[in-house]
Amino acid sequence: MMGISVSTYNYDPKITRAEKEETEADIRGQIELVRVEFPRTGYRMLLHHLKRRGIVIGETKLRRIIKKFDLQFKHKRKFIATTDSNHDYLVHPNLIQGMTIDNINQVWTADITYIRITNGFIYLAVILDLYSRKIIGHAISKKIDGQLAVDALNMAIKRRAPPRGVIHHSDRGVQYLSNNYVDILSDNGFHLSCSRKGNPYDNAWTESLMKTLKYDEIYMGNYETYLDVVENLPYFI
């Protein structure tokens, strides 16, 4: 690679931009060669295969190059429904449509997504502060049930100790409208808000976050087991 070691590429500020680009191109070529032989390889195994080819590169640099050249492994994934709105619980109106959000603890949004692993699915529930766009509560479970949502909410309440009057916004899923969940919200002075029926844009911020989590960490990390999820995803969050 032009006689430039990857360690020099990583740490020496004196090498030229052209030299860096040439080195990146060579690393890209090696990644593509690995992917020809092992098309489903995630970044951890890529580090291993590149090392065997004499290229020692840090995880951060590898992630950046993969993203720059769009070398992510593209998973073809079956859609898994995480919202069960077929229930008799009270559905609340959308309180945040057209609302100006200018402070933390003004609106919290909640959502659940699935994570495909080798032998099934793991589920992630999050609570997002809409102003800071920060995940303030999360929970991971093998079951998509009410307790998953409750655990994420309890974490957020414990961390933020929010004032009364925070708006809690979610879809119409049974997990968020069950008696147990609503009782916790009521006891802590939350106002309840729900997305309109069949309108994914009403909770677009949280759905965008879930997409980021999947593409920047889960797919890149090639999660395969429950242990992969519980050990790595909270750190990324």
C-alpha positions in Angstrom: 0.0 0.0 0.0 2.4 2.7 -1.2 4.8 1.7 1.5 2.6 3.4 4.1 1.6 1.2 7.1 -1.9 1.5 8.5 -0.5 2.6 11.8 1.1 5.5 10.0 -2.1 6.2 8.2 -3.9 6.3 11.6 -1.5 8.4 13.6 0.9 10.4 11.5 -0.6 13.8 10.6 2.2 14.5 8.1 1.1 12.1 5.4 -0.7 13.8 2.6 -4.4 13.6 1.8 -3.6 11.8 -1.4 -1.7 9.1 0.5 -4.6 8.7 2.9 -7.0 8.3 0.0 -4.8 5.7 -1.7 -4.5 3.8 1.6 -8.2 3.9 2.1 -8.7 2.6 -1.5 -6.4 -0.3 -0.8 -8.2 -1.2 2.4 -11.5 -1.0 0.6 -10.1 -3.4 -2.0 -9.1 -5.9 0.7 -12.6 -5.6 2.3 -14.2 -6.3 -1.0 -12.0 -9.4 -1.5 -12.9 -10.7 1.9 -16.6 -10.1 1.1 -16.3 -12.1 -2.1 -15.3 -15.2 0.0 -17.3 -14.4 3.1 -20.2 -12.2 1.9 -22.0 -12.0 5.3 -18.9 -10.9 7.3 -19.5 -8.2 9.9 -16.9 -5.7 11.1 -15.5 -7.9 13.9 -14.6 -10.7 11.5 -13.4 -8.2 8.9 -10.9 -7.0 11.5 -9.7 -10.6 11.8 -9.5 -11.2 8.1 -7.7 -8.0 7.4 -5.2 -8.7 10.1 -4.5 -12.1 8.4 -3.8 -10.1 5.2 -1.3 -7.9 7.0 -3.6 -4.9 7.6 -3.9 -3.8 11.2 -6.6 -1.2 11.5 -8.6 0.1 14.4 -12.3 -0.5 14.7 -13.3 3.1 14.4 -11.3 3.6 11.2 -12.7 0.4 9.7 -16.3 1.5 10.5 -15.6 4.9 8.9 -14.2 3.3 5.7 -17.1 0.9 5.5 -19.5 3.7 5.8 -17.6 6.0 3.4 -17.6 3.4 0.6 -21.1 2.0 1.4 -19.6 -1.5 2.2 -22.2 -2.4 4.8 -23.6 -5.9 4.5 -27.2 -5.4 3.2 -29.5 -7.7 5.1 -32.7 -8.7 3.4 -35.0 -8.9 6.4 -38.6 -10.0 6.9 -40.8 -7.4 8.5 -41.8 -8.2 12.1 -44.8 -6.4 13.6 -44.1 -4.8 17.0 -47.3 -2.9 17.4 -50.5 -4.7 18.4 -53.2 -2.1 18.3 -56.1 -4.6 18.3 -57.2 -4.1 21.9 -60.0 -2.4 23.9 -57.8 0.1 25.9 -58.4 3.8 25.6 -56.5 5.5 22.8 -55.4 9.1 23.4 -55.3 12.0 20.9 -52.1 13.2 19.4 -50.9 16.1 21.6 -47.7 16.9 19.9 -48.8 17.5 16.3 -47.5 20.9 15.3 -46.0 21.5 18.8 -42.9 23.5 19.3 -40.5 21.6 21.5 -37.9 23.8 23.2 -36.7 22.0 26.3 -35.9 18.6 27.8 -38.6 16.7 29.7 -41.2 18.3 27.6 -42.0 15.3 25.3 -40.9 11.7 25.7 -41.5 9.3 22.9 -41.6 5.5 23.1 -41.2 2.7 20.6 -40.2 -1.0 20.3 -38.2 -2.7 17.6 -36.9 -6.2 16.9 -33.4 -7.4 16.5 -32.9 -10.5 14.4 -30.3 -13.0 15.8 -29.3 -16.5 14.6 -32.1 -18.4 16.4 -34.9 -15.8 16.5 -35.6 -12.3 17.7 -34.7 -10.0 20.5 -36.8 -6.9 21.3 -35.7 -3.4 22.3 -37.9 -0.8 23.9 -36.6 2.8 24.2 -37.7 6.1 25.7 -36.5 9.1 23.8 -36.4 12.7 25.0 -37.6 14.5 21.9 -35.7 17.7 22.5 -32.3 16.3 23.2 -32.9 13.2 21.0 -31.2 11.2 23.7 -32.3 7.7 24.8 -33.1 8.1 28.5 -34.5 4.6 29.0 -34.2 1.3 27.3 -34.9 -2.4 27.9 -34.0 -5.6 26.1 -36.0 -8.8 26.2 -36.7 -12.1 24.4 -40.4 -11.3 24.8 -42.3 -8.5 23.3 -44.6 -7.9 26.2 -45.8 -5.1 28.6 -42.9 -5.6 31.0 -40.4 -4.7 28.2 -42.1 -1.3 27.8 -42.4 -0.8 31.6 -38.7 -1.5 32.2 -37.7 1.1 29.7 -40.1 3.6 31.2 -39.0 3.0 34.8 -35.3 3.5 33.7 -36.2 6.8 32.2 -38.2 8.0 35.2 -35.4 6.9 37.6 -32.7 8.8 35.5 -34.7 12.0 34.9 -37.0 12.3 37.9 -39.2 14.3 35.5 -41.6 17.1 36.6 -45.3 16.5 36.2 -46.8 17.5 32.9 -44.4 15.6 30.5 -46.1 14.4 27.4 -45.6 10.7 26.8 -46.1 9.9 23.1 -46.3 6.4 21.6 -48.0 4.4 18.9 -51.3 2.6 19.7 -49.6 -0.6 20.8 -51.1 -2.6 23.7 -47.8 -2.4 25.6 -48.2 1.4 26.0 -52.0 1.5 26.7 -52.3 -1.4 29.1 -53.5 -0.6 32.6 -50.1 -1.2 34.2 -48.2 1.1 31.9 -50.9 3.9 32.0 -51.0 3.7 35.8 -47.2 4.4 36.0 -47.6 7.3 33.7 -50.6 8.7 35.7 -48.8 8.3 39.0 -45.9 10.4 37.6 -48.1 13.1 36.1 -47.6 12.4 32.4 -50.0 13.4 29.7 -50.7 10.6 27.3 -50.5 11.1 23.5 -50.8 8.5 20.7 -50.0 8.5 17.0 -52.9 8.6 14.6 -54.1 5.3 13.3 -51.8 4.0 10.5 -49.6 7.1 10.5 -45.9 6.3 11.0 -44.9 9.9 10.6 -46.4 10.8 14.0 -43.5 9.0 15.7 -40.9 9.5 13.0 -38.2 10.7 15.3 -38.1 7.4 17.3 -38.4 5.3 14.2 -35.5 7.2 12.7 -33.5 6.5 15.9 -34.3 2.7 15.6 -33.1 2.7 12.0 -29.8 4.4 13.1 -29.3 1.8 15.8 -29.8 -1.0 13.3 -27.7 0.3 10.5 -24.8 1.9 12.5 -24.5 -0.8 15.1 -26.6 -4.0 14.9 -26.0 -4.7 11.2 -22.4 -3.5 11.3 -21.8 -5.6 14.4 -23.3 -8.7 12.8 -25.2 -9.5 16.0 -25.8 -13.2 16.2 -26.7 -14.1 19.8 -28.7 -12.7 22.7 -25.3 -12.1 24.5 -24.1 -10.0 21.5 -27.2 -7.8 22.0 -27.1 -7.3 25.8 -23.3 -6.8 25.9 -22.9 -4.4 23.0 -26.1 -2.5 22.3 -26.4 -0.7 25.7 -22.8 0.5 25.3 -23.6 1.9 21.8 -26.8 3.5 23.2 
